[in-house]
Amino acid sequence: MVRNVAGLLPELEDEDFYLLSGVEQGMRFSEWVQREKLPKFTELTDEEVDYRLERCLKRGLIEKKTIQYEGYTLQFEGYDVLALRALVEQDTISEFGSPLGVGKESDVYEVKSYKPLALKYHREGYTNFREVHKERDYTSDNDHVSWMYTARKAAEREHGILESLYPDVAVPQPIGQNRHAIVMEKMDGVELSRTRLEDEQILGVLELLLAEIARAYTNGYVHADMSEYNVFVDEAGVKIFDWPQAVPTDHENAAKFLRRDLTNIVGYFRRKYPQYVPDDLGSDELAESITADSFETITDFV
């Protein structure tokens, strides 16, 4: 988990952000930004650059390397600070709260504005951005890539998909986005993987999920990573989250991803509630009905 940097905002000065933004700008061309180029990127004097480098190094926002030249690169904490400050200045968020979830590719915190919201920092590629670069469509056409670029593109893509799907599909309402960070509504309920449904709820919740998958397809997207870990369940229904890897329905592998999503979800219910999920509820037949825009109820398949 990357350290929470919200507490650093009050002690950082404008010139610290000029320095961080300058390093960010230089990283468009190289992972390590030469010290001699920072006055140009930051519009600070040499003396001011040295002072701000020391402050940001002390706070773990940047990293220094000296091999062929003295170079600097942003840590994820530095990138977090830049995104967080921008969201505060835009009045998108006003308070920072507790962690809501930590994963391999994202950290999620509770934040507040006019109501409780969720702030998601994308972490794609931080530990192995070359592998993510190969696997994700949103970076595969770019030869010069970094963890920063990969995380930002993931956030931009997910935010755009949420805007396309909401409110027709049960996804979190998107509120704002900056760099690798997305602000969205805070979801109520419990993750499906940690939910024990009552007997009379099992098929109803499964049917709700299949209907949302079908609705997303009608609106142009296949989630492509559906599982019990990216669904929330509450009294109002279900909500599907984590959409950065989603593909449009005209993608060459959309049909394969749709069948895999359906196999994952039906398979989860079948494993957890074997006596309630019919064996003949197949992903191929479900996929055909969804692509034909004819899915209505599970009873049509059993």
C-alpha positions as CSV (number, residue, x, y, z in Angstrom):
1,M,0.0,0.0,0.0
2,V,1.3,3.4,-0.9
3,R,1.5,5.8,2.0
4,N,-1.5,8.2,2.6
5,V,-0.2,11.7,1.7
6,A,-3.3,13.7,2.7
7,G,-1.6,14.9,5.8
8,L,1.2,16.5,3.8
9,L,-1.0,18.9,1.9
10,P,-1.1,21.6,4.6
11,E,2.7,21.7,5.0
12,L,3.6,21.8,1.3
13,E,4.0,25.2,-0.4
14,D,3.2,26.4,-3.9
15,E,6.9,26.1,-4.9
16,D,6.9,22.4,-3.8
17,F,4.1,21.8,-6.2
18,Y,6.0,23.6,-9.0
19,L,8.9,21.3,-8.4
20,L,6.7,18.2,-8.4
21,S,4.9,19.3,-11.5
22,G,8.2,20.0,-13.2
23,V,9.5,16.5,-12.4
24,E,6.1,15.2,-13.7
25,Q,6.6,17.1,-17.0
26,G,10.1,15.9,-17.4
27,M,9.0,12.3,-16.9
28,R,7.1,12.5,-20.2
29,F,10.5,12.2,-21.9
30,S,12.5,10.1,-19.4
31,E,11.9,8.1,-16.3
32,W,14.7,10.1,-14.5
33,V,14.7,13.8,-15.0
34,Q,18.1,15.5,-15.2
35,R,18.7,18.0,-12.4
36,E,20.0,20.6,-14.9
37,K,16.6,20.6,-16.7
38,L,14.5,21.2,-13.6
39,P,14.8,25.1,-13.7
40,K,13.2,25.0,-17.2
41,F,10.5,22.6,-16.2
42,T,9.6,24.3,-12.9
43,E,10.4,28.0,-13.7
44,L,12.3,28.1,-10.4
45,T,15.8,29.4,-9.8
46,D,18.7,26.9,-9.3
47,E,18.8,27.8,-5.6
48,E,15.0,27.3,-5.2
49,V,15.1,24.0,-7.1
50,D,17.8,22.7,-4.7
51,Y,15.7,23.8,-1.7
52,R,12.5,22.2,-3.0
53,L,14.3,19.0,-4.0
54,E,15.5,18.6,-0.4
55,R,11.9,19.2,1.0
56,C,10.3,16.7,-1.4
57,L,13.0,14.1,-0.9
58,K,12.6,14.4,2.9
59,R,8.9,13.7,2.5
60,G,9.3,10.7,0.2
61,L,7.6,12.4,-2.8
62,I,10.5,12.0,-5.2
63,E,13.5,9.8,-5.6
64,K,17.1,10.7,-6.5
65,K,19.6,8.6,-8.6
66,T,23.1,9.5,-9.5
67,I,24.7,7.3,-12.2
68,Q,25.7,9.0,-15.4
69,Y,23.9,12.2,-14.2
70,E,21.9,13.4,-11.2
71,G,18.3,12.5,-11.9
72,Y,14.9,12.7,-10.1
73,T,11.7,10.8,-10.5
74,L,8.3,11.0,-8.8
75,Q,7.3,8.4,-6.2
76,F,3.7,7.4,-6.3
77,E,3.2,9.6,-3.2
78,G,4.3,12.6,-5.2
79,Y,1.9,11.8,-7.9
80,D,-0.9,11.3,-5.3
81,V,-0.1,14.7,-3.8
82,L,-0.4,16.4,-7.2
83,A,-3.8,14.7,-8.0
84,L,-5.1,15.3,-4.5
85,R,-4.3,19.0,-4.5
86,A,-5.9,19.5,-7.9
87,L,-9.1,17.7,-6.8
88,V,-9.2,19.9,-3.7
89,E,-8.7,23.1,-5.7
90,Q,-11.5,22.0,-8.0
91,D,-13.8,21.7,-5.0
92,T,-14.3,18.0,-5.9
93,I,-13.4,16.9,-2.4
94,S,-13.0,18.8,0.9
95,E,-12.1,16.1,3.5
96,F,-10.0,13.0,3.4
97,G,-11.0,9.9,5.4
98,S,-10.1,6.3,6.1
99,P,-9.0,3.5,3.6
100,L,-11.9,1.7,2.1
101,G,-9.9,-0.9,0.2
102,V,-6.4,-1.7,-0.9
103,G,-5.6,-3.8,-4.0
104,K,-2.8,-4.7,-6.3
105,E,-3.8,-2.1,-8.8
106,S,-5.6,0.6,-6.7
107,D,-6.0,2.2,-3.3
108,V,-9.5,3.5,-2.3
109,Y,-10.2,6.1,0.4
110,E,-13.3,7.7,1.8
111,V,-13.4,11.4,1.0
112,K,-16.1,14.0,1.5
113,S,-17.7,16.8,-0.4
114,Y,-21.4,17.5,-0.3
115,K,-21.7,13.8,0.7
116,P,-19.4,10.9,1.4
117,L,-17.5,9.9,-1.7
118,A,-14.7,7.4,-2.7
119,L,-11.3,8.4,-4.0
120,K,-9.6,5.7,-6.1
121,Y,-5.9,6.0,-6.9
122,H,-4.9,3.7,-9.8
123,R,-1.7,1.9,-9.2
124,E,-1.4,-0.1,-12.5
125,G,2.1,-0.7,-13.5
126,Y,3.8,0.6,-10.3
127,T,5.6,-2.6,-9.6
128,N,5.7,-4.0,-13.1
129,F,4.5,-1.5,-15.6
130,R,6.0,-3.3,-18.6
131,E,3.8,-6.3,-18.1
132,V,0.7,-4.2,-17.6
133,H,1.7,-2.2,-20.7
134,K,1.6,-5.4,-22.8
135,E,-1.8,-6.6,-21.4
136,R,-3.9,-3.5,-21.3
137,D,-5.4,-2.0,-24.5
138,Y,-5.1,1.5,-23.2
139,T,-1.3,1.4,-23.3
140,S,-0.5,-1.2,-25.9
141,D,-0.2,1.3,-28.7
142,N,2.4,3.5,-26.9
143,D,6.0,2.6,-27.1
144,H,7.2,5.1,-24.5
145,V,5.3,4.2,-21.3
146,S,5.8,4.5,-17.6
147,W,3.9,3.5,-14.4
148,M,2.7,7.1,-14.3
149,Y,1.3,7.1,-17.8
150,T,-0.2,3.6,-17.3
151,A,-2.0,4.6,-14.1
152,R,-3.3,7.9,-15.6
153,K,-4.6,6.2,-18.7
154,A,-6.4,3.6,-16.5
155,A,-8.0,6.3,-14.5
156,E,-9.1,8.3,-17.6
157,R,-10.4,5.1,-19.2
158,E,-12.4,4.0,-16.2
159,H,-13.8,7.4,-15.6
160,G,-14.9,7.7,-19.2
161,I,-16.6,4.2,-19.1
162,L,-18.4,5.1,-15.9
163,E,-19.7,8.3,-17.5
164,S,-20.9,6.2,-20.5
165,L,-22.7,3.6,-18.3
166,Y,-24.1,5.7,-15.5
167,P,-27.1,5.8,-14.7
168,D,-28.3,3.2,-17.1
169,V,-26.1,0.5,-15.5
170,A,-25.7,0.0,-11.8
171,V,-22.1,1.4,-11.5
172,P,-20.7,4.0,-9.1
173,Q,-21.6,7.6,-10.1
174,P,-18.4,9.3,-11.4
175,I,-17.8,12.7,-9.8
176,G,-14.3,13.7,-11.0
177,Q,-10.9,12.7,-12.2
178,N,-7.4,14.0,-12.2
179,R,-4.2,12.2,-13.3
180,H,-4.4,8.7,-11.8
181,A,-7.3,9.5,-9.4
182,I,-11.0,9.1,-9.7
183,V,-13.7,10.4,-7.4
184,M,-16.9,8.5,-7.4
185,E,-19.9,7.9,-5.2
186,K,-19.2,5.8,-2.1
187,M,-21.0,2.5,-2.5
188,D,-23.2,1.1,0.2
189,G,-23.5,-2.6,1.1
190,V,-21.0,-5.5,1.2
191,E,-18.7,-7.0,-1.4
192,L,-20.4,-10.1,-2.9
193,S,-17.6,-12.4,-1.9
194,R,-18.2,-11.5,1.8
195,T,-22.0,-11.8,1.6
196,R,-24.1,-14.8,2.7
197,L,-27.4,-14.5,0.9
198,E,-30.6,-15.8,2.3
199,D,-32.0,-18.8,0.3
200,E,-34.8,-16.7,-1.2
201,Q,-32.3,-14.0,-2.4
202,I,-29.8,-16.2,-4.2
203,L,-31.3,-16.5,-7.7
204,G,-32.7,-13.0,-7.5
205,V,-29.3,-11.4,-6.9
206,L,-27.8,-13.6,-9.6
207,E,-30.5,-12.4,-12.0
208,L,-29.9,-8.8,-11.1
209,L,-26.2,-9.2,-11.9
210,L,-26.9,-10.9,-15.2
211,A,-29.3,-8.1,-16.1
212,E,-26.7,-5.4,-15.3
213,I,-24.1,-7.3,-17.5
214,A,-26.7,-7.3,-20.2
215,R,-27.4,-3.6,-19.7
216,A,-23.7,-2.8,-19.9
217,Y,-23.5,-4.7,-23.2
218,T,-26.4,-2.8,-24.6
219,N,-24.6,0.4,-23.6
220,G,-21.5,-0.7,-25.4
221,Y,-19.2,-2.4,-22.9
222,V,-18.1,-5.8,-21.5
223,H,-16.6,-5.6,-18.1
224,A,-13.9,-8.3,-18.9
225,D,-12.9,-8.9,-15.3
226,M,-16.2,-9.9,-13.5
227,S,-15.9,-11.7,-10.3
228,E,-17.4,-11.8,-6.8
229,Y,-14.8,-9.2,-5.7
230,N,-16.0,-6.3,-7.8
231,V,-19.7,-6.4,-7.0
232,F,-21.4,-4.7,-4.0
233,V,-24.7,-6.0,-2.7
234,D,-27.2,-4.0,-0.5
235,E,-30.9,-3.8,0.1
236,A,-31.3,-1.7,-3.1
237,G,-29.7,-4.2,-5.4
238,V,-26.2,-4.7,-6.8
239,K,-23.5,-2.4,-8.1
240,I,-20.6,-3.4,-10.4
241,F,-17.2,-1.5,-10.0
242,D,-13.6,-1.7,-11.3
243,W,-14.0,-1.0,-15.0
244,P,-10.6,0.1,-16.4
245,Q,-10.0,-3.1,-18.3
246,A,-13.5,-3.1,-19.9
247,V,-13.7,-3.5,-23.7
248,P,-16.2,-2.0,-26.2
249,T,-18.6,-4.5,-27.6
250,D,-17.0,-4.2,-31.0
251,H,-13.7,-5.3,-29.6
252,E,-12.3,-8.5,-31.4
253,N,-12.4,-10.4,-28.0
254,A,-15.6,-9.0,-26.6
255,A,-17.5,-12.2,-27.1
256,K,-14.8,-14.2,-25.3
257,F,-14.7,-11.7,-22.4
258,L,-18.4,-11.7,-22.1
259,R,-18.5,-15.5,-21.8
260,R,-15.7,-15.5,-19.3
261,D,-17.5,-12.9,-17.2
262,L,-20.7,-15.0,-17.2
263,T,-18.7,-18.2,-16.4
264,N,-17.1,-16.4,-13.5
265,I,-20.3,-15.1,-12.0
266,V,-22.5,-18.2,-12.5
267,G,-19.6,-20.3,-11.4
268,Y,-19.3,-18.4,-8.1
269,F,-23.0,-18.8,-7.3
270,R,-22.8,-22.5,-8.3
271,R,-19.9,-23.1,-6.0
272,K,-21.3,-21.2,-3.0
273,Y,-25.0,-22.2,-3.4
274,P,-24.9,-25.5,-5.4
275,Q,-28.4,-26.6,-4.4
276,Y,-29.9,-23.4,-5.8
277,V,-28.2,-22.7,-9.2
278,P,-29.3,-25.1,-12.0
279,D,-26.6,-27.0,-13.7
280,D,-28.0,-26.2,-17.1
281,L,-27.6,-22.4,-16.7
282,G,-24.8,-22.1,-19.2
283,S,-22.6,-19.1,-20.1
284,D,-22.8,-19.7,-23.9
285,E,-26.6,-19.6,-23.9
286,L,-26.6,-16.5,-21.6
287,A,-24.0,-14.8,-23.8
288,E,-26.2,-15.4,-26.9
289,S,-29.2,-13.9,-25.3
290,I,-27.3,-10.9,-24.1
291,T,-25.7,-10.2,-27.5
292,A,-29.1,-10.6,-29.1
293,D,-30.6,-8.2,-26.5
294,S,-33.1,-10.8,-25.4
295,F,-32.1,-11.6,-21.8
296,E,-35.0,-11.2,-19.4
297,T,-34.9,-13.8,-16.7
298,I,-33.0,-16.9,-15.5
299,T,-36.1,-19.0,-15.9
300,D,-35.8,-18.8,-19.6
301,F,-32.7,-21.0,-19.4
302,V,-33.7,-23.7,-16.9
